[in-house]
Amino acid sequence: MNFDYSEEQQLLADSLRRYLAAQHSFEQRKKVLDGSAEVWAKFAEMGLLALPISPDYGGFGGGAVDLMGIMEAFGEALVVEPYLATVVASRIVARAGIGAQKKALLPAVAEGRMKLAFAHTGEQSGTLPEMLTRHAAIETEAIASFHEQLAAWLPRIVYALVAIKVAAGIVSSGVAPRVPADLFIDRRASVGRFLLRRLANYLVLIQSIEAGLA
């Protein structure tokens, strides 16, 4: 992948650097730590806000490489305006929003009339201890549910594997297996009857395992 800037990308980044050097000094930045409406309007005028937005909504359809030069200039000048937050949120709207949301939000962002931010927690999330407590409770419930499912399904899986092994042994041998005398099965009984009796014995074993896990 080529990360070299095109002539247009370099010109935009250089133009932005000149503006920030002249209008976004340290002293000016201290006066507007929450961002300046005048600076935001200038960003919109320069096309920075419309750059990552689709042309369908008034933008230029720029990608990551287009934004790299801008973010480098912002970093050099310690820009306090929420450009990155707005770009990230607008990309989320573009990818996951419904049509009405895109039409209402994206053109406004491109024109500099709106700032966006990605809020992944709401006011009802509570304090950090409360959030951690809820998370711990959810994880505990998930672990308990896993243990219950494991206790219920592990014996059945073992039973199925034993049944497959017994059946495979009978099929591969080509002859009726030798029946132990202690099973009290008539040696003239069919292979099917012997298999059912043997599986019944394994079932008793599995039921004993289940009782021990309960």
N, C-alpha and C positions, 0 to 999 in steps of 0.2 A: 504494500500500500504506500502511495506517495503522499508524504506529509509536507512537501514543499509548497509554499504559498504561490498562488498565481499572481499575476501583475495586479489584477483588481483587488485581490485579498490583501496584498501588501500595501496598496494605496489606501485602502480603507483603514487598516491598522495604523499607518503613519498619520493619516488625517486625524484619527482619534487621539493618538499620542500628542499631537500638536494642540488639540483642543484641551485635553486634560492638563497639559503643562501650563496653559495660559489661564484656565478657568477653574481648575480643581486643585489648588495648592493646599498645603497642610492647614494653613490658617482658615481658608475658605471651607475646608472639610470639617473643621471643628465646629463651625457655626451651624452646620446642618448634618449632624451625625445620623439622623433618621432619613436622610436623602433630601434632595432639592427638586422641587417641581420644575424649576427652570432647567436644571441639568437633565432631568428625565425627558422633558420636551425636546431638548437638543439631541438626545439619543434617538428619539423617534424621528426627528428631522434628518438625521444621518442614516436612517434606515436600519439601525442596530436592533430595534425591537421587532421589526418585520422580517429580519434576516432568517430566523429559524422557522417561520410560519409558512404554511403552504400558500402558493399563489391563489388557491381557491378562496382564501380568506384574507386577501390583501397583503400577503407576505412575499418573500423571495424564494422560499424553499431551500434555504441554506442548510448545510450539514455540519458535522463536527469540525472538519478542517476549516470551514468558514468562521467558526466561532473561536478557534484557537488563537488567532492573532488578536481578536478583541479581548479575550480573557487575559492574554499576556499584558496588553496595555492597561487593563483594569487593575491587574496585580501590581504593576509598576507604580501606578498612581494611587493605590489604596482606595479605590472607588467604594463608597458606602451604599450607593443605590442598589436596590435588590434585583439586579439584572439576572443573575444566575437563578435565583428563586423563581423569577417570572418565566425564564426560559424553560426550566424543568417543569413547572406547572402547566405551561402552555403545551408542552410536548405530551404530557399526560392527557390533557383535554383532547388534543389532536388524535391520540391513539385510542383512548377509552371513552371519550365523551359521545353523547348522542348528537344528532344533527343540530337540534335546537341550541344545545350548549356551545357547540363549535361556532355557530353563526352569531351567538350573543357575545362570546368572550374573545375569540381569536382576533377578529377585526379591531376590537377595542384595544387589545394589547398591541397590535401592530401599529396603531395610530397614536399610541402613548396615552390613551385615555384610561387605562386600567393597569394595575399591578396585581400579580398573582403570587400565591405561595402555596406550597404543598403541605397541608395539615393532616398528618397521619394519625393524630390523636385529637380527641375533642375535649371540651371543657368538662365533660362527665367522667373523664379518665381518672380524676382524683390525684392525690399526691403520689410520690414515688413509692413509699411503703405500701400504700393501698394497691397500686398497680402490681408490685412484686408479689404481694399476698395473693391477689387474684391469679396471677400467672402460676404461682406455686400450687394453688388449689386445682387449677386446670391440668397441670402436669401430673399431680398426684392421682387425679381421677383417670387420666389417660393410662397411667402405669397400672392402676388397679384393674381397669378394663382389659388391658393386655394380658395380665396374669390370669384373669378369669377365662379369657378366650384360649389361652395356652393350656390351662388345666382341662378345658372342655375338649379341645381338638387334638392335643398331643396323643392321648390314648387311642383315639380313632385313627390317627395317622399311622401309629405303630401297628394297630390291628390290620389296617389295609395293606401295609408293607408285608406283614407276616402272611396274610392271605395270598398276596401276589407271589411271594417266595415259595409257598407250599404248592400253589398251582403251577408255577413255572417248573418246579422240580418234577412234578408228575408228568407234565407235558414233555419236558426234555428227556426224561428217562425212557419213555416209550413203553414202559411196563408198569403194572400195578405195584405200588410200593409195598414193602414188607410191613405188615401190621403188627405192632407190639401186642403181645398176649395180654397185657394188663388192661387193654382197652375193651376186652370182652366183645370183640367184633368177629363175627363169623368170617373165617378166611375166604369163604366163597362169596362174601358180600361184594358188591360192585365198588369200583373205585370212587364213584360219586358218594356213596354212603360213608365210606371211610373218610373222604375229604370233609364231609359235613361234620362228622364226629370230631375230627382233629380241629377244625375251625371252632367248634363249640368249646373245646378245651381252651383254645387261645382266647375265646371271648370271656370265659370265666377269669382268665388271667388279667385281661384288660379291665374288666369290671373291678377286680381287686385293686388294680392301680388307681382307677378313678376314685374308689372309696378312700384310698390312702391320701389322695390329693385333696379331697373335699374337706 
